[in-house]
Amino acid sequence: MGVVREIKKFMYRNNPHFKRFFKEINLSNLENIVFCSFDLETTGLDVKNDEIISIGAVKIIDFKIDFSTMFYTLVKPGRNLDKKNVLIHGIRE
């Protein structure tokens, strides 16, 4: 196993949030755990006023991204995008 994967395993084992949500998982065998990673792009960081404009997800198996499971979609916000939004994530109307 490569050094990078060993470091990732170490980080997961010592992350208190990981342990809190996955108490029943055998932490000595992380290679068998399947993760789903989500990514959201928004119009800003204000949860009351800003909106999601894109959603992406991918399955991670054995600490490798499974590109065959990728999901991505744009979401039409209820308002026009500001120039600063487009500069940050490159998504246009």
Contacts in CASP RR format, 6 or more apart in sequence:
PFRMAT RR
TARGET T0000
AUTHOR 0000-0000-0000
METHOD contacts of the structure
MODEL  1
MGVVREIKKFMYRNNPHFKRFFKEINLSNLENIVFCSFDLETTGLDVKND
EIISIGAVKIIDFKIDFSTMFYTLVKPGRNLDKKNVLIHGIRE
5 63 0 8 1.000
8 63 0 8 1.000
9 30 0 8 1.000
9 63 0 8 1.000
12 18 0 8 1.000
12 27 0 8 1.000
12 30 0 8 1.000
13 27 0 8 1.000
13 30 0 8 1.000
19 27 0 8 1.000
22 33 0 8 1.000
25 33 0 8 1.000
30 63 0 8 1.000
31 62 0 8 1.000
31 63 0 8 1.000
32 62 0 8 1.000
34 59 0 8 1.000
34 60 0 8 1.000
34 61 0 8 1.000
35 59 0 8 1.000
35 60 0 8 1.000
35 61 0 8 1.000
36 57 0 8 1.000
36 58 0 8 1.000
36 59 0 8 1.000
36 60 0 8 1.000
37 57 0 8 1.000
37 58 0 8 1.000
37 60 0 8 1.000
38 55 0 8 1.000
38 56 0 8 1.000
38 57 0 8 1.000
39 55 0 8 1.000
39 56 0 8 1.000
39 57 0 8 1.000
40 52 0 8 1.000
40 54 0 8 1.000
40 55 0 8 1.000
40 56 0 8 1.000
41 52 0 8 1.000
41 53 0 8 1.000
41 54 0 8 1.000
41 89 0 8 1.000
41 91 0 8 1.000
42 50 0 8 1.000
42 51 0 8 1.000
42 52 0 8 1.000
42 53 0 8 1.000
43 50 0 8 1.000
43 51 0 8 1.000
43 53 0 8 1.000
43 77 0 8 1.000
43 79 0 8 1.000
43 81 0 8 1.000
43 82 0 8 1.000
43 85 0 8 1.000
44 50 0 8 1.000
44 85 0 8 1.000
51 75 0 8 1.000
51 77 0 8 1.000
51 78 0 8 1.000
51 79 0 8 1.000
52 75 0 8 1.000
52 77 0 8 1.000
53 74 0 8 1.000
53 75 0 8 1.000
53 76 0 8 1.000
53 77 0 8 1.000
53 81 0 8 1.000
53 85 0 8 1.000
53 89 0 8 1.000
53 91 0 8 1.000
54 72 0 8 1.000
54 73 0 8 1.000
54 74 0 8 1.000
54 75 0 8 1.000
54 89 0 8 1.000
54 91 0 8 1.000
55 71 0 8 1.000
55 72 0 8 1.000
55 73 0 8 1.000
55 75 0 8 1.000
56 70 0 8 1.000
56 71 0 8 1.000
56 72 0 8 1.000
56 73 0 8 1.000
57 70 0 8 1.000
57 71 0 8 1.000
57 72 0 8 1.000
58 65 0 8 1.000
58 66 0 8 1.000
58 67 0 8 1.000
58 69 0 8 1.000
58 70 0 8 1.000
58 71 0 8 1.000
59 65 0 8 1.000
59 66 0 8 1.000
59 69 0 8 1.000
60 66 0 8 1.000
74 91 0 8 1.000
80 93 0 8 1.000
81 91 0 8 1.000
81 92 0 8 1.000
81 93 0 8 1.000
85 91 0 8 1.000
86 92 0 8 1.000
END
